[in-house]
Amino acid sequence: MVNHSELIQNLISKETAKIQLSVSQLVESSLRRGEGKLTESGALRAETGKYTGRSPKDRFIVEDDVSRNKVDWGEVNQPISEEVFDSLYSKVVDYLDEKDEVFVFNGYAGADEKTRLNLRVVNEYSWHNMFARTMFIRPETKEEALEIDPQFTIVSAPTFKADPSVDGTKSEAFIIVSLEKGVILIGGTEYAGEMKKSIFSIMNYLLPEKGIMSMHCSANVGENKDVALFFGLSGTGKTTLSADPQRELIGDDEHGWNEDGVFNIEGGCYAKTINLSAEKEPEIFQAIRFGSVLENVVLDENGEPDYDDGELTENTRAAYPLHHIDNARIPSIAGHPNTIIFLTADAFGVLPPISKLTKSQAMYHFLSGFTSKLAGTERGITSPQPVFSTCFGSPFLPLHATTYANMLGDLIDEHEVDVYLVNTGWSGGEYGVGKRMDLSHTRSMVRRAISGELALNAFEEDSVFGLSIPVSVPGVPSEILNPRNTWESTAAYDEKARDLKESFIENFKKFGEDSDEIARNGGFSLQTQ
């Protein structure tokens, strides 16, 4: 039997192990090793090769006595045997043992000290270790770090390629989680986001068992201690809208909600940077400096990032510590939310720019997790396509989706939270015909929703989705509030809206009888076409 703790302890006890290096040391070693380049702003830029995003088909959970009867097995949570895991683990540790250097970071996941997770990250790449140092919560001193007894250890060897015919994987890449051993094994992929999201999956497993809601959302808080949560998939504006200069940023992506309120799971932000500009997103733009990591961002001849260039990937990213945001809340803990915002980028142009949801509607839209995929973003896609990601984070949910939805519904009731659906996508027609929602208008609507002012408005119900649309919002043209009014042909709007509604209904069938009550009370199936 493999002694996982002993193997990794032997590895990090050697002189080749560089433990808890500073930012300057990690940058220096990354440059020395040819892993990245320093940009004009001081950020470290690296490329991730052919894997420029997560590889969900190569992600597995070890099926063992701990996981067997708890994990919601399926396409997202794929089982793999203990034998396959043990064999690969031994190979990867032996592979790293032959390297001139390995890099070790000890830290935490979870700003709430009562429930935080002790972590260890062991990396083949220096820049990956800097990414981990950036994204997870850093101990205040090296002495504190060295005393951490890890509950979970990430072992990452991107240049180790699996042989599927021998190693039992689907490709050369693998991300394998052992809940029983407390190990996340990563190989064959250089995409650093695999580390971040693997720990989030662990927290999505551990926190609900303690009665704590885990959430794929950003969060901020105002001067009146009013807390807002922003749920949304990539490209919907989650990071952009939460980085509000008028409010303190709690975090941009992963949070927990316990009996005291909201806490950040991470110590950094991971912002999408395609088309980033200082004018539209000054907080994020200014956060990218020394101590930050850029992934797959194209550099011009002067070494400056060209955020408009998507040659390597549209999924260009910046990882920066939370304190790089001037108005970040440190420690990243706040009270109970007053407002929840569900963000969607509707490329069909049929959802309202903002609508107020009942609790049942909130649970329905939370389980649906809708946004859309644009034409041209993937081979073969010639028109907008609906995308549904359960709880706005299905790739990271080890438990059944209704576990999270029911917890959210209970919290909405207990704390009397206002919930809104916000469309940051298109208006006046689908993508290619209509126009993208104006960011300044969206910010205005969101701010009024968070302040409580919007809830006092008069609302009207739309005829297709049964959503409550405000009749007016100061500073926002009234004609855009009801999307039907923005189309040249109302008949064309009705047809496109009905098509999207049918997509919602069809998607919701996958939840089966567990969600029938949610569908009846908050869904579309009983509403008029």
C-alpha positions in Angstrom: 0.0 0.0 0.0 1.3 3.5 -0.9 2.1 5.7 2.1 1.2 9.0 0.5 2.3 11.2 3.4 5.7 9.6 3.7 6.4 9.9 -0.1 5.6 13.6 -0.2 7.4 14.3 3.1 10.6 12.7 1.7 10.3 14.8 -1.4 9.9 18.2 0.4 12.6 17.3 3.0 15.3 17.4 0.3 17.6 20.4 -0.5 15.9 20.6 -3.9 12.7 21.7 -2.2 12.2 25.5 -2.2 9.8 26.1 0.6 7.7 29.2 1.1 9.6 31.5 -1.2 8.8 35.2 -1.4 7.3 36.9 -4.4 10.7 38.2 -5.4 12.3 34.8 -5.1 9.6 33.1 -7.1 9.7 35.7 -9.9 13.5 35.4 -10.0 13.4 31.7 -10.2 10.7 31.7 -12.9 12.8 34.1 -15.0 16.0 32.1 -14.4 14.2 28.9 -15.4 12.7 30.4 -18.5 9.1 29.9 -17.4 7.9 33.4 -18.0 8.6 37.0 -18.8 8.3 40.2 -16.8 5.9 42.7 -18.3 6.3 46.5 -18.3 3.9 46.7 -15.3 6.0 44.1 -13.3 3.6 41.2 -13.6 5.0 37.8 -14.4 3.6 36.4 -17.7 3.6 32.7 -18.6 2.1 30.6 -21.3 0.3 27.3 -20.6 0.8 25.5 -23.9 -2.1 23.6 -25.5 -4.2 23.6 -22.3 -5.4 27.1 -22.0 -8.4 26.2 -19.8 -9.6 23.5 -17.5 -9.8 19.9 -18.8 -13.1 18.6 -17.3 -13.0 15.3 -19.1 -9.6 14.5 -17.4 -10.9 15.2 -13.9 -11.6 12.3 -11.6 -12.5 11.6 -8.0 -11.2 8.4 -6.4 -14.0 6.1 -5.6 -13.3 4.8 -2.0 -15.1 4.3 1.3 -15.3 8.1 1.9 -16.6 9.1 -1.5 -18.6 6.1 -2.7 -22.0 7.0 -1.2 -21.7 10.8 -1.0 -20.4 12.0 -4.3 -22.9 12.7 -7.1 -21.3 10.5 -9.7 -21.7 11.2 -13.4 -20.1 13.1 -16.3 -18.8 15.9 -13.9 -17.7 13.7 -11.0 -16.0 10.7 -12.8 -14.9 7.8 -10.6 -11.4 6.4 -10.8 -10.0 3.4 -8.8 -7.7 3.7 -5.8 -5.2 1.4 -7.7 -5.0 3.9 -10.6 -4.5 6.8 -8.3 -1.9 5.1 -6.1 0.1 4.1 -9.2 0.1 7.5 -10.7 0.8 9.2 -7.4 4.0 7.1 -7.0 5.1 7.8 -10.5 4.5 11.6 -10.2 6.4 11.9 -6.9 9.3 9.8 -8.3 9.3 12.1 -11.3 9.5 15.2 -9.2 12.2 13.6 -7.0 14.5 13.7 -10.1 14.0 17.4 -10.6 16.7 20.0 -9.6 14.0 22.0 -7.8 10.5 21.7 -6.6 8.5 24.5 -5.0 6.3 24.3 -1.9 3.7 26.6 -0.5 1.7 26.2 2.7 -1.4 28.2 3.2 -5.2 28.1 3.7 -8.5 28.0 1.9 -11.2 30.0 3.7 -10.9 33.3 5.5 -13.0 32.0 8.4 -10.4 30.6 10.8 -13.0 28.3 12.4 -13.5 26.3 9.2 -10.5 27.1 7.0 -8.6 24.3 5.2 -4.9 23.8 5.7 -3.2 23.4 2.4 0.2 22.3 0.9 1.0 22.9 -2.7 4.0 21.1 -4.3 4.9 22.3 -7.8 7.3 21.4 -10.6 7.0 25.0 -11.9 8.1 28.1 -9.9 5.4 30.2 -11.6 2.7 27.7 -10.6 3.9 28.0 -7.0 3.6 31.8 -7.3 0.1 31.3 -8.7 -0.8 29.2 -5.6 0.8 31.8 -3.3 -1.3 34.5 -5.0 -4.7 32.7 -5.1 -4.7 30.9 -1.7 -4.6 32.6 1.7 -1.1 33.3 2.8 0.2 32.8 6.4 1.5 36.0 8.0 5.0 34.6 8.6 7.2 31.8 7.2 7.3 30.4 10.7 3.5 30.1 10.7 3.6 28.5 7.3 6.1 25.8 8.3 3.9 24.8 11.3 0.8 24.1 9.0 -0.3 20.5 9.1 -2.0 20.2 5.7 -5.4 18.6 5.4 -5.1 18.6 1.6 -2.0 18.5 -0.6 -1.8 19.5 -4.3 1.0 17.7 -6.2 1.4 19.3 -9.6 3.8 18.0 -12.4 2.7 19.5 -15.7 5.5 18.0 -17.8 4.6 14.4 -16.6 2.4 13.0 -19.3 0.2 10.0 -18.5 -0.1 7.0 -20.9 -3.8 6.3 -21.0 -3.3 2.7 -22.0 -1.1 2.1 -19.0 -2.2 4.7 -16.4 -6.0 4.4 -16.7 -6.6 8.0 -17.7 -8.4 9.4 -20.7 -5.4 11.4 -22.0 -2.0 12.6 -21.1 -3.6 15.1 -18.6 -5.2 14.2 -15.3 -6.6 15.9 -12.3 -7.4 13.3 -9.6 -8.9 14.1 -6.2 -8.6 11.6 -3.3 -11.0 12.7 -0.6 -9.8 10.0 1.7 -6.1 10.6 1.3 -6.4 14.4 1.1 -4.5 14.7 -2.2 -5.1 16.4 -5.5 -2.8 15.0 -8.2 -2.3 17.1 -11.3 -0.2 16.2 -14.4 0.0 16.8 -18.1 -1.5 20.3 -18.1 0.2 23.6 -17.4 -3.1 25.5 -16.8 -2.7 26.9 -13.3 -6.5 27.3 -12.8 -6.8 23.5 -12.2 -5.2 24.0 -8.7 -7.6 26.8 -7.8 -10.7 25.0 -8.9 -9.7 21.6 -7.4 -9.6 23.2 -3.9 -12.9 24.9 -4.6 -14.4 21.5 -5.3 -13.0 20.2 -2.0 -14.6 23.1 -0.2 -17.9 22.4 -2.0 -17.7 18.9 -0.5 -16.6 19.8 3.0 -18.5 23.0 3.9 -22.1 21.8 3.3 -21.3 18.9 5.6 -20.8 21.5 8.3 -24.0 23.3 7.4 -22.1 26.1 5.5 -23.2 27.2 2.0 -20.3 27.1 -0.5 -20.8 29.4 -3.5 -19.2 30.2 -6.9 -19.8 33.9 -6.7 -18.1 37.3 -6.1 -19.0 39.5 -3.1 -18.7 43.0 -1.9 -19.9 45.2 1.0 -20.9 48.8 1.3 -20.3 51.4 3.9 -23.6 50.5 5.5 -22.4 46.9 5.8 -24.8 45.9 3.1 -23.4 42.7 1.5 -24.0 41.7 -2.1 -23.3 38.4 -3.9 -22.7 38.0 -7.6 -23.3 34.6 -9.2 -22.4 34.1 -12.8 -20.4 32.1 -15.3 -17.3 33.2 -17.2 -17.9 36.3 -19.3 -21.0 37.5 -17.5 -19.3 40.3 -15.5 -18.9 38.7 -12.0 -15.5 40.1 -11.5 -16.1 43.4 -13.2 -19.3 44.3 -11.3 -18.0 43.2 -7.9 -14.9 45.4 -8.3 -16.9 48.6 -7.5 -14.9 51.6 -6.3 -17.9 52.6 -4.1 -17.8 49.3 -2.2 -15.2 47.0 -0.5 -14.4 43.8 -2.4 -14.7 40.7 -0.3 -13.6 38.4 -3.2 -14.2 37.8 -6.9 -15.0 34.1 -7.2 -15.4 31.7 -4.3 -17.2 32.2 -1.0 -18.8 30.5 2.0 -21.9 31.6 4.0 -22.0 30.5 7.6 -23.9 31.5 10.7 -21.9 34.7 10.9 -22.1 35.8 7.3 -19.9 35.6 4.2 -16.2 34.8 3.9 -13.8 34.5 1.0 -12.3 31.1 0.3 -9.3 32.6 -1.5 -6.6 35.2 -1.0 -6.5 36.4 -4.6 -8.5 37.2 -7.7 -8.5 35.4 -11.1 -9.8 37.8 -13.6 -10.5 37.2 -17.3 -8.5 39.9 -19.2 -9.5 39.7 -22.8 -10.3 43.3 -24.0 -9.4 44.6 -20.5 -8.9 48.4 -20.4 -8.0 51.0 -17.8 -11.1 53.0 -18.8 -13.8 50.3 -18.3 -12.2 48.3 -15.5 -9.6 50.5 -13.7 -9.5 48.5 -10.5 -8.6 45.2 -12.3 -6.2 47.0 -14.7 -4.3 48.7 -11.9 -4.1 45.5 -9.8 -2.0 43.8 -12.5 1.5 44.7 -11.3 4.5 43.1 -9.5 3.2 40.1 -7.6 0.6 39.3 -10.2 0.6 36.5 -12.8 -0.6 36.7 -16.3 -1.6 33.6 -18.2 -1.5 33.5 -22.0 -1.7 37.2 -22.5 0.1 38.3 -25.7 2.9 40.8 -25.2 3.8 43.5 -27.8 7.3 44.3 -28.9 7.8 46.5 -25.8 6.9 43.8 -23.4 3.5 45.4 -22.6 0.4 43.2 -22.5 -2.0 43.4 -25.4 -5.3 42.5 -23.8 -7.2 42.8 -27.1 -5.1 40.0 -28.7 -6.7 36.6 -28.3 -4.2 34.8 -30.5 -3.3 32.2 -27.8 -6.8 32.0 -26.3 -9.8 34.1 -25.4 -9.4 32.8 -21.9 -6.5 35.1 -21.0 -6.2 35.5 -17.2 -4.6 37.6 -14.4 -4.1 36.3 -10.9 -3.4 39.0 -8.3 -3.5 39.1 -4.5 -6.7 40.6 -3.1 -4.8 43.5 -1.5 -3.9 44.7 -5.0 -7.5 46.0 -5.1 -7.4 49.3 -3.3 -10.7 48.9 -1.6 -10.4 45.2 -0.8 -11.7 44.1 2.6 -9.0 42.4 4.6 -9.6 40.0 6.3 -12.2 39.1 3.6 -15.2 38.5 6.0 -18.5 40.3 6.2 -22.0 39.9 7.5 -25.1 38.3 5.9 -26.0 39.3 2.3 -28.9 41.7 1.7 -28.9 41.2 -2.1 -28.0 38.4 -4.5 -27.4 39.1 -8.2 -27.6 36.3 -10.8 -25.7 37.3 -13.9 -26.3 36.0 -17.4 -24.9 37.1 -20.7 -28.0 36.3 -22.9 -26.8 36.3 -26.5 -30.4 35.8 -27.7 -31.4 39.3 -26.5 -34.6 38.2 -24.8 -34.1 38.4 -21.1 -34.6 41.7 -19.3 -31.5 43.7 -18.2 -32.8 43.3 -14.6 -35.7 41.5 -13.0 -36.6 40.7 -9.4 -37.1 37.1 -8.5 -39.2 35.3 -5.9 -37.5 32.7 -3.7 -38.8 29.9 -5.9 -37.7 31.7 -9.0 -34.3 32.2 -7.4 -33.9 28.5 -6.7 -35.0 27.7 -10.3 -32.5 30.1 -11.8 -29.8 29.0 -9.4 -30.2 25.4 -10.4 -30.4 26.4 -14.1 -27.3 28.6 -14.1 -27.9 30.0 -17.6 -25.7 32.0 -19.9 -25.0 31.6 -23.6 -22.1 30.7 -25.9 -21.4 33.1 -28.8 -21.1 32.2 -32.5 -17.5 31.6 -33.4 -16.2 30.8 -29.9 -16.0 27.1 -30.8 -15.7 25.2 -34.0 -19.1 24.5 -35.6 -21.0 27.1 -33.5 -22.6 29.5 -36.0 -25.3 31.0 -33.8 -25.7 31.6 -30.1 -26.2 28.5 -28.0 -27.7 28.2 -24.5 -25.3 27.1 -21.7 -26.6 25.7 -18.4 -24.2 25.2 -15.5 -25.9 24.0 -12.3 -25.6 26.5 -9.4 -23.4 28.6 -11.7 -20.6 26.1 -11.1 -21.5 22.5 -12.0 -17.9 21.4 -12.7 -17.0 22.0 -9.1 -20.0 20.4 -7.2 -19.2 16.9 -5.7 -22.7 16.7 -4.1 -26.1 16.6 -5.6 -27.2 20.0 -7.0 -30.3 20.2 -4.8 -28.1 20.2 -1.7 -26.8 23.6 -2.6 -30.1 24.9 -4.0 -32.0 24.0 -0.8 -29.4 25.6 1.4 -29.6 28.8 -0.6 -33.4 28.8 -0.4 -33.3 28.4 3.4 -30.7 31.3 3.7 -32.8 33.6 1.4 -35.8 33.0 3.8 -33.8 33.3 7.0 -32.2 36.6 6.0 -34.9 38.1 3.8 -32.5 38.5 0.8 -33.6 40.3 -2.3 -32.6 38.3 -5.5 -32.3 39.8 -9.0 -31.5 38.3 -12.4 -29.3 40.6 -14.4 -28.7 40.2 -18.1 -25.3 41.7 -19.2 -25.8 40.3 -22.7 -27.7 41.6 -25.7 -30.7 43.9 -26.3 -32.7 44.7 -29.4 -31.9 41.4 -31.0 -29.6 38.4 -30.7 -25.8 38.6 -31.0 -24.9 40.0 -34.4 -28.1 42.0 -34.6 -28.7 43.7 -31.2 -26.2 45.6 -29.0 -24.4 44.5 -25.8 -25.9 46.0 -22.7 -24.2 49.3 -21.7 -21.9 48.6 -18.7 -22.8 52.0 -17.1 -26.5 51.1 -17.3 -25.9 47.7 -15.8 -23.8 49.2 -12.9 -26.6 51.7 -12.2 -29.2 49.0 -12.1 -27.1 46.8 -9.9 -26.2 49.6 -7.5 -29.9 50.5 -7.1 -30.8 46.9 -6.5 -28.1 46.6 -3.8 -29.2 49.8 -2.1 -32.7 48.5 -1.8 -34.1 51.4 -3.8 -35.1 49.2 -6.8 -37.2 46.9 -4.6 -39.5 50.0 -4.0 -40.2 50.5 -7.7 -43.3 49.5 -9.6 -42.9 46.3 -11.5 -44.6 44.6 -14.5 -44.6 40.9 -15.4 -43.2 39.9 -18.7 -45.4 37.6 -20.8 -43.0 34.8 -21.5 -40.8 34.2 -18.5 -43.0 35.5 -15.7 -40.2 37.8 -14.5 -40.9 41.0 -12.6 -39.4 43.9 -14.6 -39.0 47.4 -13.0 -41.1 50.0 -14.9 -38.3 52.6 -14.5 -34.8 52.9 -13.2 -33.2 56.4 -12.8 -30.4 56.9 -15.2 -31.4 54.0 -17.4 -33.5 54.5 -20.6 -37.0 53.0 -19.8 -37.4 51.5 -23.3 -34.6 49.0 -22.7 -36.1 47.6 -19.4 -38.6 45.3 -21.2 -36.6 43.6 -24.0 -39.7 43.0 -26.1 -39.9 46.7 -26.7 -36.3 46.9 -28.1 -36.9 44.5 -31.0 -38.0 45.8 -34.4 -40.4 42.8 -34.6 -42.3 41.7 -31.5 -43.2 38.5 -33.3 -39.5 37.7 -33.8 -38.9 38.5 -30.1 -41.7 36.2 -29.0 -40.4 33.3 -31.1 -36.8 33.6 -29.8 -38.0 34.0 -26.2 -40.2 30.9 -26.5 -37.2 29.0 -27.9 -35.1 30.0 -24.9 -37.9 29.1 -22.5 -38.1 25.6 -24.0 -34.3 25.2 -23.5 -34.8 26.1 -19.8 -37.6 23.6 -19.4 -35.7 20.8 -21.2 -32.5 21.4 -19.2 -34.4 21.3 -15.9 -35.6 17.7 -16.6 -32.2 16.4 -15.7 -32.8 17.1 -12.0 -35.7 14.6 -11.9 -38.2 14.3 -9.1 -35.9 16.0 -6.6 -36.6 19.4 -8.1 -40.3 19.0 -9.1 -41.4 21.4 -6.4 -38.9 24.0 -7.5 -40.0 23.7 -11.1 -43.7 24.0 -10.2 -43.2 27.1 -8.1 -40.3 28.9 -9.8 -40.0 27.5 -13.2 -41.6 28.1 -16.6 -43.5 24.9 -17.2 -46.9 26.2 -15.9 -46.6 29.7 -17.3 -48.3 30.8 -20.5 -46.4 30.7 -23.7 
